[in-house]
Amino acid sequence: MIDFHLDFFLDFFPNLILNWEGHFALMVFLLAVAMDLFLGEPPARFHPVVLIGSVIAALRRRAKPTRIFGVGVAAFVVLSTAVAGHLLIAAGNSVIPVLGLFISAYLLKSTIAARCLLETSAEIGRLIVNEPSKAKEMLPALVSRNPDDLSPSQASSAVIESLSENYVDTVVSPLFYYVLFAPLGLGVEAALAYKATNTLDSMLGYRTEGLADLGWASANLDDLANWIPARLSLPIMAISMPQRASAIVKTALRDHGNPPSPNSGWPMAAAAGALDLRLEKPGVYAVGDGKKPTPAHIAPALRFVGASIGLAIVISAILLSI
């Protein structure tokens, strides 16, 4: 299920090892990708994103439900995350440079969750067919909608929608900020700041009582942070399936505005065009004008997103090697 185009990844290592200090940003990137691919997610107690979530939860308990407090919480979490990452890397470099390399790679890996995304989606797809009740128990790990009344088609749509949307959140966006700020020596810090922003949105960015104002800054900051990466995902996804590129671009340009989010419609509509499906959250939005999805469509969706992940990795590595 997981296709990361490893030939490019592995061919780089001999030359990089000989001159790793001259390719520090690229070495950090490739090591982070290797950690994600071969090791997956670290234990929760050692996971930087879990720690970020704990800080957000603690601040939420103490903050007043106002926009001013929300702005303060968002600013503190994003800035403190970036500063903490910078200090950890500096501490590692002060001992031996290679320690700084591994700390940098570990922190960058924590912002990327390609393997987790693909494996979780694949497992839920299997359960929809074989154990529907367990699939509904797992769905909240991937989607925010109530899974209790979802039909197999609606559950399959939810998986494919979330798989494509989270392609941006867990791959394209952190890589975009890493590559953008790597020439300044702040790539890891930028990726961590993005992940803090994304975690703030996932925990506070809801229009519910107590969060509508407190989470206002977090939700809008996340929309802003994902604006460019969401749109960059379209050409990457189109190139990853050239035989359906025209349908991918046409569907995304037509339907990206249907979901209420300013960003999620781009990768979701691209996936709908790639797979010739109509993806729908009943009563909220629909993208694509193809067939109703079934559990059988999850496997090709995984291959499509897996290819898109691989292409994003290759493009990032090329940009970092220039």
C-alpha positions in Angstrom: 0.0 0.0 0.0 2.9 2.4 0.8 4.8 3.5 -2.3 7.4 6.1 -1.5 9.6 5.8 -4.7 12.6 4.7 -2.6 15.0 4.4 -5.5 15.6 8.1 -5.5 15.7 8.2 -1.7 18.3 5.5 -1.4 20.5 6.5 -4.4 21.3 9.8 -2.6 22.9 8.3 0.5 26.5 7.4 -0.7 27.3 10.9 -1.8 25.5 12.6 1.1 27.4 10.6 3.7 30.7 11.7 2.2 29.8 15.3 2.4 26.9 15.4 4.9 27.8 18.8 6.4 27.4 20.4 3.0 24.0 18.7 2.6 22.7 19.1 6.1 19.2 20.1 5.3 18.8 17.3 2.8 20.3 14.8 5.2 17.8 15.9 7.9 15.0 15.5 5.4 15.9 12.1 4.1 16.6 10.8 7.6 13.2 12.1 8.8 11.5 10.4 5.8 13.3 7.2 6.7 12.2 7.4 10.3 8.6 7.8 9.2 8.8 5.0 6.6 10.6 2.4 8.7 9.7 3.3 12.3 6.4 5.0 12.1 5.1 7.1 15.0 7.2 7.2 18.2 5.6 6.4 21.6 3.2 9.0 22.7 5.3 10.0 25.7 8.2 10.9 23.4 6.1 12.4 20.6 6.6 16.2 20.2 3.1 16.6 18.8 1.6 14.9 21.8 3.5 17.3 24.0 2.2 20.2 22.0 -1.3 18.9 22.5 -0.7 18.6 26.3 0.4 22.2 26.4 -2.7 23.3 24.4 -5.0 21.3 26.7 -3.4 22.9 29.8 -3.8 26.4 28.3 -7.4 25.8 27.3 -8.3 24.9 30.9 -6.9 28.2 32.1 -7.9 30.5 29.3 -11.0 32.6 29.1 -13.2 31.8 26.1 -12.4 35.1 24.3 -10.7 35.9 21.1 -8.0 37.8 22.9 -7.1 34.8 25.0 -7.3 32.7 21.8 -4.8 34.9 20.1 -2.5 34.6 23.1 -2.7 30.8 23.3 -2.0 30.4 19.5 0.9 32.8 19.6 2.5 31.2 22.7 2.1 27.7 21.4 3.5 28.4 17.9 6.4 30.5 19.1 7.3 28.3 22.1 7.3 25.2 19.8 9.6 26.8 17.3 11.9 28.1 20.0 12.0 24.8 21.9 12.9 22.9 18.7 15.7 25.5 18.0 17.1 25.1 21.4 17.1 21.3 21.3 18.9 21.3 17.9 21.4 23.8 19.2 22.0 21.7 22.3 22.6 18.6 20.1 25.0 20.5 17.9 27.0 21.8 20.9 27.7 18.2 21.9 28.5 16.7 18.4 27.1 17.8 15.1 25.7 14.3 14.3 23.6 14.5 17.4 22.1 17.7 16.1 21.4 15.9 12.8 19.4 13.2 14.5 17.6 15.6 16.8 16.6 17.7 13.7 15.5 14.6 11.8 13.4 13.3 14.8 11.7 16.7 15.2 11.0 17.0 11.5 9.7 13.4 11.4 7.2 14.3 14.1 5.6 16.8 11.8 5.2 14.1 9.0 2.7 11.2 9.4 2.6 9.6 5.9 2.9 6.0 7.1 0.3 6.5 9.9 -2.1 8.2 7.5 -1.9 5.4 4.9 -1.9 2.5 7.4 -4.9 3.9 9.4 -6.9 4.5 6.2 -6.1 1.0 4.9 -7.1 -0.6 8.2 -10.4 1.2 8.4 -11.1 0.2 4.8 -10.5 -3.4 5.7 -12.7 -3.1 8.7 -15.6 -1.5 6.7 -15.8 -4.8 4.8 -15.0 -7.3 7.5 -16.0 -5.7 10.8 -18.2 -2.7 10.3 -18.7 -2.1 14.0 -14.9 -1.8 14.6 -14.6 0.4 11.5 -17.0 2.8 13.1 -15.0 2.8 16.3 -11.8 3.6 14.4 -13.3 6.3 12.1 -13.1 9.1 14.6 -9.3 8.7 14.4 -9.5 9.8 10.8 -12.8 11.9 10.4 -14.7 14.3 12.6 -18.2 13.2 11.6 -20.4 10.9 13.6 -19.8 7.4 12.2 -22.8 5.7 13.8 -25.3 6.1 11.0 -22.9 6.0 8.0 -23.5 3.4 5.3 -20.6 1.5 3.9 -20.6 3.9 0.9 -20.6 7.0 3.2 -17.9 5.5 5.4 -15.8 4.8 2.4 -16.3 8.4 1.2 -15.3 9.7 4.6 -12.0 7.6 4.5 -11.1 8.8 1.0 -12.0 12.5 1.9 -9.9 12.4 5.0 -7.0 10.6 3.3 -6.8 13.2 0.6 -7.3 16.2 3.0 -4.7 14.9 5.5 -2.3 14.4 2.6 -1.9 18.2 2.8 -1.8 18.4 6.6 0.6 15.6 7.2 2.9 15.8 4.2 2.6 18.7 1.8 2.4 21.5 4.4 5.2 20.4 6.7 7.5 19.7 3.7 6.6 23.1 2.2 7.6 25.0 5.3 10.7 22.9 5.8 11.9 23.4 2.2 11.0 27.1 2.3 12.9 27.9 5.5 15.8 25.4 5.1 18.0 28.0 3.3 17.8 30.1 6.4 18.7 27.2 8.7 15.2 27.3 10.2 13.5 24.5 8.3 12.8 22.2 11.3 11.6 25.2 13.4 9.2 26.2 10.6 7.8 22.7 10.2 7.3 22.5 14.0 5.5 25.9 14.0 3.2 24.6 11.2 2.5 21.4 13.2 1.7 23.5 16.3 -0.7 25.6 14.2 -2.4 22.5 12.8 -2.7 20.9 16.3 -4.2 24.1 17.7 -6.8 24.0 15.0 -7.6 20.3 15.6 -8.1 20.9 19.3 -9.6 24.4 19.4 -10.8 25.3 16.0 -14.5 24.5 16.4 -17.6 26.7 16.4 -18.9 25.2 19.6 -19.8 26.8 22.9 -16.6 27.8 24.6 -14.4 27.4 21.5 -16.1 29.7 18.9 -14.0 32.6 20.2 -11.1 30.9 21.9 -10.4 28.8 18.8 -11.0 31.7 16.3 -7.3 32.6 16.0 -6.2 28.9 15.8 -8.7 28.1 13.0 -7.9 31.2 10.9 -4.1 30.7 11.4 -4.4 27.1 10.2 -6.4 28.2 7.2 -3.7 30.7 6.4 -0.9 28.2 6.9 -2.5 25.7 4.6 -3.5 28.1 1.9 -0.5 27.7 -0.4 0.2 24.0 0.3 -3.4 23.0 -0.4 -3.2 24.6 -3.8 0.2 23.2 -4.5 -1.2 19.7 -3.8 -3.2 19.9 -7.0 -0.3 19.8 -9.6 1.4 17.2 -7.5 -1.6 15.0 -7.4 -2.3 15.6 -11.1 1.3 14.6 -12.1 1.1 11.5 -9.8 -1.7 10.1 -12.0 -1.0 11.5 -15.5 -3.7 9.4 -17.2 -6.3 11.2 -15.1 -4.6 14.6 -14.9 -7.2 16.4 -16.9 -10.1 15.1 -14.7 -8.2 15.9 -11.5 -7.6 19.5 -12.5 -11.1 20.0 -13.9 -12.8 18.6 -10.8 -10.6 20.5 -8.4 -11.1 23.8 -10.2 -14.8 23.3 -10.3 -15.6 21.8 -6.9 -12.8 23.0 -4.5 -15.1 25.7 -3.1 -17.9 23.3 -2.1 -16.6 22.3 1.3 -16.8 25.0 4.0 -13.0 24.9 4.5 -11.1 27.2 2.1 -8.4 24.5 1.7 -9.7 21.0 2.1 -11.7 21.1 -1.2 -8.6 21.1 -3.3 -7.1 17.7 -2.5 -10.6 16.2 -1.9 -11.8 17.3 -5.3 -8.6 16.2 -6.9 -9.1 12.7 -5.4 -12.6 12.6 -6.6 -11.5 13.4 -10.1 -8.6 10.9 -10.0 -10.9 8.1 -9.0 -14.1 9.2 -10.9 -16.1 9.4 -7.6 -18.6 11.6 -5.9 -17.3 12.2 -2.4 -20.0 13.6 -0.1 -20.6 14.6 3.5 -24.4 14.4 3.5 -26.1 17.7 4.0 -22.8 19.6 3.9 -20.9 19.3 0.6 -20.1 17.1 -2.3 -17.2 17.0 -4.7 -16.9 15.1 -8.0 -19.7 13.8 -10.2 -18.7 10.2 -10.6 -19.8 7.0 -8.9 -20.7 6.5 -5.3 -17.6 5.2 -3.5 -17.5 1.7 -2.1 -14.9 0.0 0.2 -13.3 -1.3 -3.0 -12.3 2.3 -4.0 -10.2 2.7 -0.8 -7.3 0.6 -2.2 -6.9 2.7 -5.4 -7.2 5.9 -3.3 -4.4 4.7 -1.1 -2.2 4.0 -4.2 -3.1 7.5 -5.6 -2.3 9.3 -2.4 0.8 7.1 -1.8 2.1 8.1 -5.3 1.4 11.7 -4.5 3.3 11.4 -1.2 6.2 9.9 -3.0 6.2 12.7 -5.6 6.1 15.3 -2.9 9.1 13.7 -1.2 11.1 13.5 -4.5 10.3 17.2 -5.4 11.3 18.3 -1.8 14.6 16.3 -2.1 15.4 17.9 -5.4 14.8 21.4 -4.2 16.9 20.8 -1.1 19.8 19.5 -3.2 20.0 22.5 -5.4 
